[in-house]
Amino acid sequence: MFSMPKRATGWRLLQPARRRTQLLVLAAATALLASVAIATGITARAAAGPRPTIVLVHGGWADSSGWDAEITTLTGLGYPVVTIANPLRSLTSDSDYVRARLEQISGPIVLVGHSYGGAVITNGARGVSNVKALVYVAAFAPAEGESLATDQYPGTHIDPSKLDVVPVPNPAAPGGQDVDLYIKPADFRDIFAGDVSPRESMLEAATQRPFANTAFTQPSGAPAWATIPSWDLISLDDHAISPAGQMFMAQRMHAHITTVHSAHDIMISHPAAVDQIILRAVAAIT
């Protein structure tokens, strides 16, 4: 995707802002979607078998609170929901961390990944027999040997000039040293959060979690999507992952594809679309 600059720049992490008032409105919208889903039989069909656990894995520059609207709707429909705090240190170690959590869950699992979280579920689900569906939302779905830095479809607005780079120790990195990447606050809305208000974008920028460069550059292993059915929600207005690249990856893994005009923070700006594709995966496996 890009090569990293050699010299670090400073970045000051603001105090985390807590509950986002916009999510109340978004939760109401997803509740309306849930009513439609029930009326059309999506959740009725799913109820015929054991309810799967829905596991949500966030990507870079984010945390599990980004799934708040989806958690509200899906738990309201009676589904067990687990969110995993993605360490964002390296693809191998992050995937091992997710796999360890998955192995503690009994019964069928629908595993959902956003952005870099898609690369993590691609690897983390490997060998976990009760993962029955993979759901990618504005996400990477690498093949074996590819990394996030594999540049097949240019178009991302991410470049080194828009990142703050902080040298850090990282046991998951070669030699134990790495750099953490942050999107500069002035560029965050354009890259990540173009559909939300300036205030919401500011909160997302202020609470972004650091993303280790090793996570960008470490190659993927054998993909779980080769053996597990997949669904893919493609964000057509994405400035972080090119929509053309998302479509290429989705078609390559023969995913069930849905598109929506959304910026990269799709789980915050379009939670109804995310809920819908998750419920379709649930219906298909139960």
N, C-alpha and C positions, 0 to 999 in steps of 0.2 A: 504493500500500500504506500509506504513511504520509507525513506531512510532517516535515521535519527540524527539530530545535530550533535556535535561533539561537546558543546559547552552548555551547561545548565543555566536556566534562568530561575529567578525567584518566584515563589507563589505563596500567598498567605491564605490559609484555610480559614474561612469565616466560621463563626459558631453555628452548629447545625440548627436549622429552622425546623420546627416540629410539624405538627399537623397541618396539612395543606387544605385550605378551605375549599379550593376548587374540587377536591375529590368528593365532597358531599354531593355536588351537582353531578359529577361523573358516576358516582355510585347509584344515584337515582336513575340515570340513563341506562346503566347496566341492569338494574332491576326491571326496567321496562323491557329490555331485550329478553331477560329471563322469562317474563310472562309470554312473550311471543314464542320463545323456544318451546315452552310447555304446550302452548296452543297448537304448534305445528308438529308436536310429537317427538321432538328431539330428546327431551329428558324422559318422556314416557318410555321410549324404546330403551333408553339406558337403564331404566329402573328394573328391567326384566332380569338382569344379572346382578352380581355383586358390584356395588359402587366402587369404582377405582379410586385410588388416592391420586390427586392431582398435585404434582410436584413442580414448583416454579423456580427457575434459576435465572437470576438477573445477569446482565453483562457488565462491561466496563463503564466506569464513570457513573455508576448507579448503585443502588442497594435494594434490599427486599421491600422497602416501603413503596417502591414504584408499583408493586402489585396490589396495593391496598384496595382499589376498586374491584379487581377480579376476585380477591379473597372474600370481599363482602358478598358479592353475588353468588359465587360458587358454594361457599359455606351455607349461604341462605337456601340454596337448593339441596342441601344435605350431603354434599361431597366433602370428604376429608381433604384438606389442603395443607401441604407442607411447603414452606419456602426455605431455600438453602442460601446461606450467606456465602456467595462465591468469593474465594480468597483473592482472586485476580493476581496471582503470583507467577504461575506458569501453566501452560495448557495441560501438561502431564500431571502435575501435583494438584491442580484444581479439579481435574477429572477424577483423580483417585479419591479426593475428598468427597465429591458428589457421589461416586460409586459406593463409598463406605456408608453414606447416609441411606442410599437406596437399598442397600442390603439389609437394613434394619426394618424395612417396611414390608409387611406381609400383604398378599393379595395383589391384584393388578394395579399397574401404575401407568398414568399418562404423564409423560415427562415433557415439560415446556421450557424452552430456552429463548431468551431475547438477546440479540446482538452477539457478542462474544459468548454468551451463554449457550448459543446454538453449537458452537465448536465444542464447548464443554460437554453438553449432553451427547453429542456425536461420539465422544470418547468415553464418557462416564457410564453410558448405558451398555457398553460392550460387556457381554458376559452376564448381565443381570436378566435372568429369564422372565421375571414378572413385569418387566417394562414392555407394555403391549402397544404403545403408540408414542411417537415423537412429534412434538408440535414446535415448529420454528416460527417466531414472530420477529420480523425485521432482523433476521439472524444470518450468521455464517453457518454453512453446512459443508465443511471441508472434506475433500477426499484424502486418502492416505498420502502423506508426504507434503501436503499443502499446509501453509500457515496463513494467518490473517494478513500477512504482508504479501501474499501471492497476488499480484496485480493483474487480473484478467480483464476487468472492466473498469477503466478509469471513470471518474465522476465524483468521487468523494471530495468534500470540502476540507477534509483533514489534511494538514500539511505541517511541517515542523514549526513554521512561523506562528501557528495558532495554538501551540502547546507550550506549557511550562514543564520543564524537565528537571527532576530532582534526583541526584545520586543517592542511592540507599543500599544498605545490605539486603540481600535476598537469598536465603539458603536454597531456594529452588532454581536460582540462576547459575550458569557456569561460573565457577570461581567465587560464588557467594556474593558478588556485587552486581548491581543493576541500576536502572534509572526508573523512577516512577513518572508517569505521564498524567498531566491534568490538561483539560481543555481550558484555555484562557476564558475568564468570565465574559469578556467582550465578544467572544466568538461562539459562546455556548449555544445561544438561541439559534443561530444560523445552522450550526452543525447538528445539534441534538434535539432541540425543543421548539421548532418553528411554528407549531400549531397552538401553543399555549400562550397565556398572557406574559408580558414582560416580567411581571412579579413572580409568576410561577417558574419561568425560566431562570430568574435570578436565584430562587430557592434551590432548584435542581443544580445549578452551577455551584452554589455555595456548599452543598452537601455531597458533591460528587466524591466518590472514593477513588484513590489512586490506582492506576492500572500499570502494572509492571511491563516494561518493554519485552521481557522474556515471553510474556503471554502473547504478544504480537508475533514473535519470530519463531517460536517452537513449532515444529511440524506435527501435524495430526497423525494418529495411528489409524488402524483399520476402522472404517466408519460403521457405527451401529445402524445407520439408516440402510445399509446394504441388506439387513435381515429383519428390520423392524419397520412396519408401515409408518409413513410420515405424512404430516400436514404442514403447509407452509403459508403463512400470511405475509404477503409482500407489501412493503410500504413504498408507494409510488412516488412520494415526494421526499424521499430520504436523502440527506446530505452527508450521512456517515458511511453507509454501505450503499453502493450504487444499486438502484432498482434492477438494472440489467444484470448485474452480478448475482443478485438475489434470485432472479428468474432462472439464470443459467444453473445455479446450484439446485434449485427446486426441481427443475426439469430433469436434471441429471440423476436425482435420487427418486424420480417418479412419484413425487409428492402429490397429494391432493391440494391444489393451489387455489388460494383466494387472494384478491388484491384489494387495497384500500388506499385512498389518497391520504397519506399520513406522513408526518415527519418521523424521525427515528425513535422518539420516546412514545411509541405506539401504545404501550400498556397504560400510559397516563393520558394521552390525548384521544385515544380511540379504544377504551376498554371494552365497549360493546362488541366490536369486531373481534377482539381477542377472546372474549367469552364465547362467542359464537363458534369460532373454529375449534376451541377446546371441546365444546359440547358436541360438535360433529365427530371429533375423534373418539369421544366417550361413547357416542351412539354406535359407532362402527365396531367397537371391540366388545360390546356387551350384548 
